[in-house]
């Protein structure tokens, strides 16, 4: 019996040639990782020997070889016909009594009560241990009884010759007759009554190694693999997970409109998609504790295999137990060690036809081809952009011709997303409207270079590609930091040479993720406008309180950026909207005064202790506290903007402490913007209150020269290089240095003008922060300045 069957307890990762990559991994985890708490359903696997013997006993070896010789390897015009005949040959074969007996005996040992099992294909490749053949062969679920089990094992054997599997081997250069098929038989996890999903121990878009990305749906996992619905997504940060913190830095609620369950028909493996109750659509499939448990298991699996992994998980709806049902090496990012980045930038924009999840970071243009199924392959020319509802592995031969992929349905771990990453083509998935918003034959531009949101634009827009080799860039002694505001691009920008984030603007997160005025949440019952109340109710419907919505959304946005740059410092500027900007937020008009000159009015520090806003500031403080204490991201520092007086600085420090943010606790540092002449004149006094300074050159120039920085009429006078402004900046740097406090500058001039960078370096600046598009030029200018100063010093 041992020649035909191996129990999981007998299998290790060294048995790939015997039971295939999938089953070898399951056996390895069952044996090695179960003692470490990773729960893997028990099972057994048929061997490659059993497969070869089956072919020999049914005289199929030569028949299959001769059949594959007829394959049109240029256009694959007869692929469908060849696959059909090959599968028919195998299905007509007969299992020997010895093989059938071994299967039935193992089945009885595994399932004394004749319970349901999952039957999974696992391809073997003796000389290709990394070959996973993911998604190429069939799986059958909820199989009960010996007769049904034997039937589905043969169906798995036949799936070695699905059209997609044949094409996959041709593309990869595998010889068909050297690949065998093992079948794993595993106790069923009743995820049809629970939930299931996938996970990566690396951020799947950027390849950022310190994130575990999990996604999940209600019911069976086929919906998430095929991308038929948009799943929930969870991002967990490894370093603070290892510290025992609540390391979930981001949670995204998917629509989960369908739930795949088993049908009531006589065919055990048949399934159907039912409508998900609205209440469950609005509920995350996993609790925070379950997310952390799965992330910890993912970490254990990655540590064991010593490489980034792609896992599948399931939750039994009867027992509420979580399980790992599969693990294989992640194939897109883990082998990439290059420091060369190709950066794509649109040079123009047009009408947005649809938006969805961006896969990759490229831009491409092409002709839209709206396809309903792979059978319409004759419509697709090389480089055309596929527009469809959803893809499955049957689409693989077609996708290799596509310039890009756009789907109505699917998340970041859907089939279309996975294939797009492997092929290196951009994809926008989960748009909900691609096939309606885009016309057949239309010229379009697919852009995945604008963060996690992908855009499809009307027309063939111009864009540029820039190759950047980070290995040739030497960071200067003066710290070069980033100015950031958009969490979607944080992981991508973390690969740039940098010393952290010198200015994280939270206004972007409030405007784009929260959208509501903080005081409209605090004083929701007092809102007079009915439409505004309805809008806020809709946005906050999944939260127990309106305040929780603000704290959660703000903390997720900031935490994502803090995680991307951890352990480098990330300086978060507390909110600095002007009254007219605050008024534009939902519900904002009721809570904001009208000012003649908002730029010099009720902004920055003055708001934080004022009764008009102090409860809103409390929400900001609670978000920062959650990030630092619960999530463990202690690299976050805070910065107070537009602090006019010493007394005001003391008030802000006091009120922060009242709201749980005590300066010095857990290493908390509080910086102040040096952007008002009073900040410079009284720098020594401000240094007694704050831990450091950041020069806001725009406001400091404006207030030194008395010029409205937004006035087109006065644009010729507004200049950071004016001698008066430079004198103020030099004075601020000198006083900060004398006080033993760090001081940086955020602004465009040091990248635009090399002499300005030289001026700052000579003055003794500690750091300079740049927008991402100016960072590399800024580093170059700082390096030149440091080299020049070193040369004249010698």
HELIX and SHEET records of a PDB file:
HELIX    1   1 UNK A    8  UNK A   10  5                                   3    
HELIX    2   2 UNK A   13  UNK A   15  5                                   3    
HELIX    3   3 UNK A   16  UNK A   32  1                                  17    
HELIX    4   4 UNK A   34  UNK A   36  5                                   3    
HELIX    5   5 UNK A   48  UNK A   57  1                                  10    
HELIX    6   6 UNK A   61  UNK A   69  1                                   9    
HELIX    7   7 UNK A   79  UNK A   91  1                                  13    
HELIX    8   8 UNK A   97  UNK A  110  1                                  14    
HELIX    9   9 UNK A  146  UNK A  158  1                                  13    
HELIX   10  10 UNK A  159  UNK A  161  5                                   3    
HELIX   11  11 UNK A  163  UNK A  172  1                                  10    
HELIX   12  12 UNK A  176  UNK A  178  5                                   3    
HELIX   13  13 UNK A  191  UNK A  193  5                                   3    
HELIX   14  14 UNK A  222  UNK A  226  1                                   5    
HELIX   15  15 UNK A  238  UNK A  241  1                                   4    
HELIX   16  16 UNK A  278  UNK A  281  1                                   4    
HELIX   17  17 UNK A  288  UNK A  305  1                                  18    
HELIX   18  18 UNK A  374  UNK A  379  5                                   6    
HELIX   19  19 UNK A  393  UNK A  395  5                                   3    
HELIX   20  20 UNK A  396  UNK A  399  1                                   4    
HELIX   21  21 UNK A  415  UNK A  423  1                                   9    
HELIX   22  22 UNK A  434  UNK A  437  1                                   4    
HELIX   23  23 UNK A  470  UNK A  472  5                                   3    
HELIX   24  24 UNK A  487  UNK A  489  5                                   3    
HELIX   25  25 UNK A  490  UNK A  493  1                                   4    
HELIX   26  26 UNK A  507  UNK A  509  1                                   3    
HELIX   27  27 UNK A  510  UNK A  514  3                                   5    
HELIX   28  28 UNK A  518  UNK A  522  1                                   5    
HELIX   29  29 UNK A  524  UNK A  526  5                                   3    
HELIX   30  30 UNK A  530  UNK A  539  1                                  10    
HELIX   31  31 UNK A  546  UNK A  565  1                                  20    
HELIX   32  32 UNK A  579  UNK A  583  1                                   5    
HELIX   33  33 UNK A  589  UNK A  591  5                                   3    
HELIX   34  34 UNK A  598  UNK A  600  5                                   3    
HELIX   35  35 UNK A  605  UNK A  608  1                                   4    
HELIX   36  36 UNK A  614  UNK A  625  1                                  12    
HELIX   37  37 UNK A  626  UNK A  630  3                                   5    
HELIX   38  38 UNK A  646  UNK A  658  1                                  13    
HELIX   39  39 UNK A  665  UNK A  667  5                                   3    
HELIX   40  40 UNK A  677  UNK A  681  1                                   5    
HELIX   41  41 UNK A  683  UNK A  689  1                                   7    
HELIX   42  42 UNK A  697  UNK A  705  1                                   9    
HELIX   43  43 UNK A  723  UNK A  738  1                                  16    
HELIX   44  44 UNK A  749  UNK A  752  1                                   4    
HELIX   45  45 UNK A  754  UNK A  763  1                                  10    
HELIX   46  46 UNK A  772  UNK A  793  1                                  22    
SHEET    1   A 5 UNK A   5  UNK A   7  0                                        
SHEET    2   A 5 UNK A  43  UNK A  46 -1                                        
SHEET    3   A 5 UNK A 180  UNK A 187 -1                                        
SHEET    4   A 5 UNK A 117  UNK A 124 -1                                        
SHEET    5   A 5 UNK A 139  UNK A 143 -1                                        
SHEET    1   B 6 UNK A 248  UNK A 252  0                                        
SHEET    2   B 6 UNK A 232  UNK A 237 -1                                        
SHEET    3   B 6 UNK A 211  UNK A 218 -1                                        
SHEET    4   B 6 UNK A 195  UNK A 200 -1                                        
SHEET    5   B 6 UNK A 309  UNK A 315 -1                                        
SHEET    6   B 6 UNK A 322  UNK A 329 -1                                        
SHEET    1   C 2 UNK A 258  UNK A 262  0                                        
SHEET    2   C 2 UNK A 271  UNK A 275 -1                                        
SHEET    1   D 2 UNK A 340  UNK A 346  0                                        
SHEET    2   D 2 UNK A 463  UNK A 469 -1                                        
SHEET    1   E 8 UNK A 352  UNK A 359  0                                        
SHEET    2   E 8 UNK A 426  UNK A 429 -1                                        
SHEET    3   E 8 UNK A 404  UNK A 407  1                                        
SHEET    4   E 8 UNK A 385  UNK A 388  1                                        
SHEET    5   E 8 UNK A 363  UNK A 370  1                                        
SHEET    6   E 8 UNK A 443  UNK A 447 -1                                        
SHEET    7   E 8 UNK A 453  UNK A 458 -1                                        
SHEET    8   E 8 UNK A 352  UNK A 359 -1                                        
SHEET    1   F 9 UNK A 479  UNK A 484  0                                        
SHEET    2   F 9 UNK A 501  UNK A 505  1                                        
SHEET    3   F 9 UNK A 570  UNK A 573  1                                        
SHEET    4   F 9 UNK A 636  UNK A 640  1                                        
SHEET    5   F 9 UNK A 670  UNK A 674  1                                        
SHEET    6   F 9 UNK A 692  UNK A 696  1                                        
SHEET    7   F 9 UNK A 742  UNK A 746  1                                        
SHEET    8   F 9 UNK A 767  UNK A 771  1                                        
SHEET    9   F 9 UNK A 479  UNK A 484  1                                        
END                                                                             
